[in-house]
Amino acid sequence: MPNYEKNSQKSDFVDISSNKQVKKLYNKKGRLKRILCLVFSIIFLLGGGGMLYYYSFLDTLNFKELDDTNNNTAATNSSVAPLESDATNLSLSEGELLQNSKELNVMLFGEDNSKGDKHGRSDTMIMMTIDNNHKKLKLTSFQRDTYVYIPGYGYDKLNASYNYGGAKLSIQTIEANFGIKVDRYAVVDFDSFKKIIDTLGGIDMEVTQDEIDYINYQMYKNNQADARTTITDAPGTVHLNGQEALWYARNRGLTKGEDGNEIGLDGDDWDRTSRQRKLLETLFTSMKSADLGQIVSIVSSVGPLVTTNLKKDEITALVSHALTYLSYNVEQYYVPEEGLWYYDDNTKTWNGTITSTIKISDLEEQRKKFASFVFEELFTGGTSSKETTSASN
């Protein structure tokens, strides 16, 4: 196993590819029905999908068949079946993927497939945890350039796993490296994202002048606006349409002179993932004032724009609980955590490409921090940093 030198950091990059957790999943029955309710309502309201109250609406959704051929995937019938009793004292040392009967983890993928590949790129990877133990919604972003082990391929950037094998392989990769079970997923591509925001009537976001300048520049550069300045509002709360919201979510700064541009804006991928979480949280908050009838109407409109491996009967069970879960507090986290990573500009990926990556200096510590954020006191070891806000504000 290779070692990677890093000043003032641990030099060993921990290889857990042979860990038995990659091969084992808790496979016990008894997931509470209300957890299913909760997941589907939130994920579809958030990432752009719908909770279809009537089966006539369900037929418009883009469902993926559940795959039972490989135990090491979240897309199995047992994925939504938790432990028979609530787990306490969860420990990574047991070598199993961690899960709890009152929490459900759903991966949200934002896909860029402009080239028409079988699997596009996913620069948006956010795990949404619906935590009924603590009445919280938790959003965890994964940095796309994180250097990880991809089952069946070897070491590469995390977002390469989506390109190689779509949502299924991405979930396997996250599970294998970080030790927490993912239950379901939903995928929204760029076009669908724009349509979803427009279907909702746009979104009001708190934006800075730099963020306004970035959106204006990209809209003009990509021939998506006639005028050089699309947004003329002052910094603060600005109403964004679907295309503008997409550029907001994709913003990671702009180097002056890049692609011939005359402006330079500070930013990086950490800023971009923060904006993505902020946008999702804003969608949560905006849905809080809706009544049940409005939610049904909205989700029936945006449902066809989502690809998911959630099952129809799971989706139908959700709508009556949507308003309860929208009142949960929202907490945010990102992987890798500050202080546990470093840049390497000379990384060799599995196919021989030399590129810049984010390497985790202490993977075991990162796994503990992540588990502590998701499970809190139920996890025996470590603490985590987090941003806490309230969906009810």
N, C-alpha and C positions, 0 to 999 in steps of 0.2 A: 504494500500500500504506500503511495507516495506521500512525502512530507512537503509542505509548502512553507517557506520561511516568511515570517512576519515580525517586524520589530515590535517589541512590547506586547505581543499577542502569542497565544499558543500556536505552535507551528504544525501540529498534527491535524489534518483534515480527517475527521472520523468517518470511516467507511462502514456503513451498517448494511451494505447490500446483502451480506450473508446472514444478517440477523433473522431469527425465526419469526419476528413480527411481520416480515415481508410475506410470509407464507400463511400466517394464522390470522383469523378474525374471530371475534366473539360471534357465535352463531346460534344464540339462544333466542327463544321466542317471547313475545309478550309486549311489544311496543304499544304504548298507550295510544288510543285512537286520536285523542286530542292533540298529541304531538304532531301527528300527520296533518291534522287540521291547520295547526299553526304554521307549519313549514310552507305548505303550499300557498296559503294566503299571502304570507309575507314575501316569498320569493317571487311570486308572480306580480305582486303589486310593485315590488322593488325593481327587479331586473327586467321587467317588462313582460308580464304574462298575466294570465288570468285564472281566476278562480271561477270556474264555470259552474253555476248553480244547477243548471239543467244539462242533461246528457246531450241534448241537441247542440249545445255549445261545445261540448268536449270534442266532438268530431272535427272541429276546426283546428285543434292543436296539433303541433308537429311532434308526435310521440316517437321516442326511440324504444325499440324492443329491449326488455331487460335481459341481460346476458348472464346466464348461470354457468357458463363453461369454465370460468376461472374464479376460484375462491378469492383471489387477491384483487378484487374490484368492488367498488361501491355499487355497481349496477347489478346487484343480485337481489333475489326476492327476500333474502334475510337482511338486506341493508337497512330496512326500517324496523327490524325487530331487535329491541335492545335486550339488556340483561333482564332476567325474570324479576329480580329485585334491584333496588337502587344500589349502585356501586358506591362504596366509600373506600378511602385510602387507595385510590388508583395509583399505580406505580409503573413507570416505564421499564423498570428492571425485570418485570415479569415477561417481557418480550412480546406482549400482545398489543394490538391496536387499542387505544383507550377509547371508551365510550361510556355513556350513562343513559339510563332509561328516561330521564327527564330533559335530555338535551338532544338536539338534532342538528347535524352539520350538512349544509348544502353548498356546493361550489357554484359560484356564478362566474361564467366565462363570457368575456366580450371578444368576439371573433372578428378578425380582419381577413376576409377571404376574397379580396379584390382580384386575385390571380386565378380564381376558380379551381384551386387545388382540392383534393379530397378532404384534407384538413388544413384550414388556414392557420393563421397565427393568433395566439391569444395573449395580448399584452395586458388584459384585465383578468386577474385571477383573485377573487375574493371569496373567502369562506364565511358564510353567514351561519352563526350558531344561534339557535333559538333555545334559550336557557330558561326552562320553567323552574329550576331550582331557585334561581335568584331573580326571576322575572326581568330578564335582560335580553336584548338583541345584541349580538357581538359580531363585528365585522373585522375580519383579518385579511389584510392584503399580503400577497406574496410577490416579492420583487422578481421580475421576469428574467433578469440576468444572473440570478443566484445559481452557483455551480453545484449541481446535485447529481446523484446517481439515478439514471433512468433505467428501470428494469428492462432487460433485453437489449439495451444499447450501450450503456456505460455512462461515463460522466459527460455532462453537457449543461447548457443553460436550461433553467426550468421551463421557459416557454417553448423550448424545442420539443418537449414531450408532447405538447398539443399538436405541433406540426407533424410529428411522427405517428401519433396514435389517437388524436382527438381527446375528448373529455375523459374517456376511459383510462388512457395511459397517463394523462396528467394527474388523475386522482390516484392511480397506483403509485406514481412518483412522489406525490405529497405524502401519502400514507407511509411509504417505505422510508422516506427521509425524516419525517417529523413525528411519526408514531401515533397520530390521532385518526380515528376512523371517519371517513366521509360517507354520508348516507345517500345523497342524491345530487343531481346537478341540473343546471339550466343554462342554455347557451343563447345569446342574442348577438347577431352580427351588426355591423355598423348601420346598414340600411334599416334594419328592424328597430334599432335603438332610436334612430331619428323619428321613425313613424310612431313609436311608442310615446315619445315626448310630445310630438305634435298631437297625437290622439288625446293626450291628457291636457291639451291646451297650452303646452309650454311649461316652463318651470322658472320660479323666481329664485335666483341664486345671489348670494353675497359675493361680489367680485371686486378685485382691485383694478387700478388703472392698467397695470401690466397685463392682467388677464383679459381686459377689454381690448388692449392693443394686439394681443396674440390672436384672439378670435377674429378681429377685424382683418388682420394681415392674412390669416389662413383663408378666410372667406373670399377675399379679393384674389389672392394668389391662385386659388383652385377654381376660379370662375364660378363661385357660388353666390356672388353678389355683384351688382352692377357698380356700386359705389365703393370707393376706397375705404370709407368708414361706414360700416353697417350699424354698429352700436354707437349711438351718440349720447347715451346716458352718462351721467357722472358715476364715479365709483360708489358702490353701495349695493342695494338690492336692485337687480336688473332682470327683466323678463327675457328668457332665452327660448328660442324655438329649437326644434330638434337638431338642426345642423349646427347651430351655435353651441348648444349643450354638448354635442359630440366633440367639438374643438376644445371646449372647456375641459372635458374629461381626458382628452389626449394631450393636454398641454404639459410639457416637461421642459419648458424654456426654449430659447432660441438664440443660437450663437450669431453674433453680428457677422454678416457676410456669408452665412450659410445659405446655399441655394440663391445667392445673389441678393439676399434681403438687406435692407438698410437699417434694420433695427436689431437690437440685442436685448434679450430679456433673460434675467436670471431664472434658474430652475433646473430640476433634474427628475429622475424617475420617482424619487421619494415624494416629491411635490405632486407628481401626477397621481400616484396611488392615493395620496391624501385627498386630492380633489375628487377622485372616484368615490371614496367612502363618504365624503361630504355630500356629493350629489345623491347617493343612495339614501343617506339619512334625511336629506331634504325631501325626497319623495315620500319617505315614511311619514314625516311630519305633515306634509300636505294632504295625505290620505286620512289623517286623524279626524278631520272635521267632516268626513263623508259619512253618510248613513249607509245602512246595509244595501238599500236599493241602488244607491250610486256606485257602490263597490261592485255589485253584480254587473251593472251596466258597463263600467270601465273595463273589468276583466274580460267580459265577453267581446269587447272591441279589440283588445290588445293580445288576447290569447293566441291567435294564429301566428304571432310574430316570434314565438318562443319555441325552441327545441329543448325537450326535457325527457328524462327517463322516469319522471314521476308517473304513477299509474292513475288511471281515470277514477277508480274508486277512492284513491287517496285524495285526489283533488276535490271530488264532490263533498268530502267530509269537512272541508276547511272553512267555508264562507261564514258560518255562524259564529266562528271564534275570531275572525279577522280583527275586529275592532278592539278586542281585549289585548291582543298581542301588539297592536300598533301603539298601545299606551306604555309598553315596556320602555325602560331606559335603554339608551344605545351606548355601547362602549366600542372603542376602536383599538386596533393593534396592527403591527406589521412584522413580517418575517423577511429577512433577519432583523433582530432587534439591534438598536444602536449599541456599539461597543463589542459586538460579537461578529463583526464582519470587516473585510478589507477588500480593496480593489486589487485585481491582478490583471495587468495589461498584456500578459504573455501566456494566456491559458490555451492549452491544446484540447480541443473537444474530441469526442469519440470518432468523428470522421476526419480528424487531422487538421481541422481549421484552427488557426491561431487567432484568438479574439480577446477582448476585455470582459472579465466576469467579476461578479461579487462572490467572494469566497467566505465561508463561515469558519471563523477561527476556532470555535468550540461548539460542535454540533450537538453534543450531549447536553450542554448547558442551554442551547437554544431550544431544544426539545422540551426541556424542563420549564423554561419560561413560557413557551407556547401552551403547554399543558396546564400550567398554573393560571394563565389567562382564561382558558376555556372552561376549566373545571373548578377553579378557585380552591376552597379548602378541601375539596374532595380529592385533590391531587397531593400526594405526599412528597413534597420537595420543591423548593424554589418559589420565587415570586416573579411577577411580571410588571412591566410598565404598561399603562393604558390611558387612553383618552376617554373621559366619560361625559356624555351629554344625555339629555332627556328627550325622548320622542314626544313627550307630553307638553313641552314648552311651547 
